[in-house]
Amino acid sequence: MSTTEQIPFLDLIALHKDLEEELLSTLRDTLRSAAFVGGPKVEEFEREFARFCNVAHCVGVASGTDAVRFALTAAGVKSGDIVVTVPHTFIATTEAISQAGGRPDFVDIDERTYCMDPRNLEEYLECQCSRDAKTGMLIHRRLQAPVTAVVPVHIYGQMADMDPIIGLARKFNLIVVEDACQAHGAEYFSKVANAWKKAGSIGHAAAFSFYPGKNLGACGEAGAATTNNEAIARTMRILRDHGQAQKYYHQIEGYNGRLDALQAGFLTAKLRCLTEWNRKRQEVAKRYEQAFAGIDGVVAPLCPDSARSVYHLYVIRVQQRDALQKHLAKSRIGTGIHYPVPLHLQEAYRHFQYPVGSFPICERVASEILSLPMYPQLRADQVRRVVQEVEAFVSPPHAPANVEQVQQGAL
């Protein structure tokens, strides 16, 4: 491999190359049937994705944002309710909470996994809230509003620690909607159930995004919500289609949030490859992990024994992150930052008046994280070069012993 070869952060061209004829066949079928909205292709994908997630119901929608919003509304979040999530996520999580009528509030993350820390959630519920003497409802004392739901975010392909979160939700009678938009196929070992559980199968409902760069991505915008609750699924189907279960008979005001048949067909074709793609991502992550082991100045992502991450992103932490990103760019290596500004410090949420320091772990992580190239087609020699350049920056001029180990076939 040339040391000047560009290594993209994400290679969607390579990913689609082997599927091109099947995707074109899906396009032709859709054009010839003129079934563009709903119909057999959407129903087929919903069945297949529900089976993949080990759930009873899948509802195809227009985006991951719609999936979170419809799941919250259908599960019972009402106007003015507080919904607890994390500040380390894409703004779509909190947009959906607001659009469902809720008020997002935050707890800090686990510094090792970057997911919601159940200990911080417990502290929030126990110390910042109290039960109303008359209704028994949990009320946030400062905000004087009911706390009714929690949205754990399975960030970067890693599932949150769900057993204690579900335990707290049951104790305080909270709705749980998993934001699984980055976790297609990720798994969590539930000690309570003594079984591995797929992302999207644990909460009252869950949301997935099929934005093109996701582990399972459409060729455009798309999303889905999953649930084991028939009533929640039925309500989400009504919400996505202008509040109607029967054409022109509207039970409620809804939205135009339907999944296009063409995108459903593309997703069905890609879903057959997802398990293998995820396996290849895990292999790439293992190469990174072994090569970074022992390199001072680089914190590699942790995947606990209770989780099987699908590595939507491979995110390291370093000091002088911005300088490293510039160094890698000069070496023709693409990177990303997910996410540089925590949500509580975003201009959009200035009116919530969270001061700097409100969520110190999230704020520290946000200044240090850097997403490295990660996709199923990333070659071992490309991983070696990425690691070489990172090590050259963080520990010059030492010889990259770990990379040499990779070159000798250890991986």
KAPE-V733192 format. One record per residue. RES is the residue in three letters. PSI is psi in whole degrees, -180 to 180 (999 if undefined). Layout:
# KAPE-V733192
res = {RES RES}
psi = {PSI PSI}
This chain:
# KAPE-V733192
res = {MET SER THR THR GLU GLN ILE PRO PHE LEU ASP LEU ILE ALA LEU HIS LYS ASP LEU GLU GLU GLU LEU LEU SER THR LEU ARG ASP THR LEU ARG SER ALA ALA PHE VAL GLY GLY PRO LYS VAL GLU GLU PHE GLU ARG GLU PHE ALA ARG PHE CYS ASN VAL ALA HIS CYS VAL GLY VAL ALA SER GLY THR ASP ALA VAL ARG PHE ALA LEU THR ALA ALA GLY VAL LYS SER GLY ASP ILE VAL VAL THR VAL PRO HIS THR PHE ILE ALA THR THR GLU ALA ILE SER GLN ALA GLY GLY ARG PRO ASP PHE VAL ASP ILE ASP GLU ARG THR TYR CYS MET ASP PRO ARG ASN LEU GLU GLU TYR LEU GLU CYS GLN CYS SER ARG ASP ALA LYS THR GLY MET LEU ILE HIS ARG ARG LEU GLN ALA PRO VAL THR ALA VAL VAL PRO VAL HIS ILE TYR GLY GLN MET ALA ASP MET ASP PRO ILE ILE GLY LEU ALA ARG LYS PHE ASN LEU ILE VAL VAL GLU ASP ALA CYS GLN ALA HIS GLY ALA GLU TYR PHE SER LYS VAL ALA ASN ALA TRP LYS LYS ALA GLY SER ILE GLY HIS ALA ALA ALA PHE SER PHE TYR PRO GLY LYS ASN LEU GLY ALA CYS GLY GLU ALA GLY ALA ALA THR THR ASN ASN GLU ALA ILE ALA ARG THR MET ARG ILE LEU ARG ASP HIS GLY GLN ALA GLN LYS TYR TYR HIS GLN ILE GLU GLY TYR ASN GLY ARG LEU ASP ALA LEU GLN ALA GLY PHE LEU THR ALA LYS LEU ARG CYS LEU THR GLU TRP ASN ARG LYS ARG GLN GLU VAL ALA LYS ARG TYR GLU GLN ALA PHE ALA GLY ILE ASP GLY VAL VAL ALA PRO LEU CYS PRO ASP SER ALA ARG SER VAL TYR HIS LEU TYR VAL ILE ARG VAL GLN GLN ARG ASP ALA LEU GLN LYS HIS LEU ALA LYS SER ARG ILE GLY THR GLY ILE HIS TYR PRO VAL PRO LEU HIS LEU GLN GLU ALA TYR ARG HIS PHE GLN TYR PRO VAL GLY SER PHE PRO ILE CYS GLU ARG VAL ALA SER GLU ILE LEU SER LEU PRO MET TYR PRO GLN LEU ARG ALA ASP GLN VAL ARG ARG VAL VAL GLN GLU VAL GLU ALA PHE VAL SER PRO PRO HIS ALA PRO ALA ASN VAL GLU GLN VAL GLN GLN GLY ALA LEU}
psi = {135 139 -5 2 135 133 106 156 -37 135 88 -21 -48 -38 -36 -10 -49 -17 4 -47 -40 -38 -39 -36 -40 -41 -46 -43 -40 -43 -41 -29 -23 22 85 -25 124 -161 -168 -37 -40 -43 -39 -46 -42 -42 -46 -40 -35 -42 -42 -40 -4 46 167 -32 141 134 112 134 -178 -20 168 -33 -46 -39 -44 -46 -49 -37 -44 -47 -47 -31 -13 5 133 168 130 -9 144 132 121 130 -160 153 -6 81 171 150 -17 -32 -50 -30 -46 -38 -47 -42 -25 -2 -2 174 112 139 164 153 155 166 167 127 -19 -40 -17 8 174 133 114 -29 -38 -35 -43 -44 -41 -49 -38 -37 -28 -8 162 158 137 130 -32 -46 -21 2 145 125 132 121 -44 -43 -15 51 152 140 115 -13 158 138 92 137 122 87 142 15 3 127 145 164 93 -31 -55 -30 -45 -39 -43 -39 -41 -40 -39 10 53 147 140 118 116 128 96 26 -18 18 36 110 -4 155 155 132 112 116 -30 -45 -11 48 154 135 137 149 135 -1 3 -44 -176 -34 172 160 139 142 141 33 144 -32 -2 166 -40 105 142 -179 48 -153 141 161 178 153 142 154 158 3 116 -38 -41 -43 -44 -43 -40 -37 -37 -44 -40 -16 54 27 20 135 -22 139 127 9 102 114 -34 171 130 -147 165 88 37 153 127 141 -38 -46 -37 -40 -43 -44 -37 -42 -43 -31 -32 -21 -10 -43 -43 -41 -43 -40 -42 -37 -41 -35 -43 -44 -38 -39 -47 -49 -47 -36 -32 -14 127 -4 111 141 -3 123 109 158 146 131 106 162 -23 6 152 96 149 9 59 -39 151 108 121 167 134 156 155 47 -46 -39 -39 -41 -41 -40 -45 -36 -41 -27 10 42 121 144 175 169 115 87 141 -28 117 151 -37 -15 5 149 -35 -24 24 -35 -16 -17 46 121 158 136 -3 -37 80 -35 -48 -43 -40 -46 -42 -25 -7 -16 146 126 123 166 134 114 159 -30 6 123 159 -39 -30 -40 -44 -43 -40 -48 -41 -45 -37 -46 -38 -32 -44 -23 56 154 37 150 136 77 -39 -36 -37 -35 -39 -43 -26 5 11 -26 999}
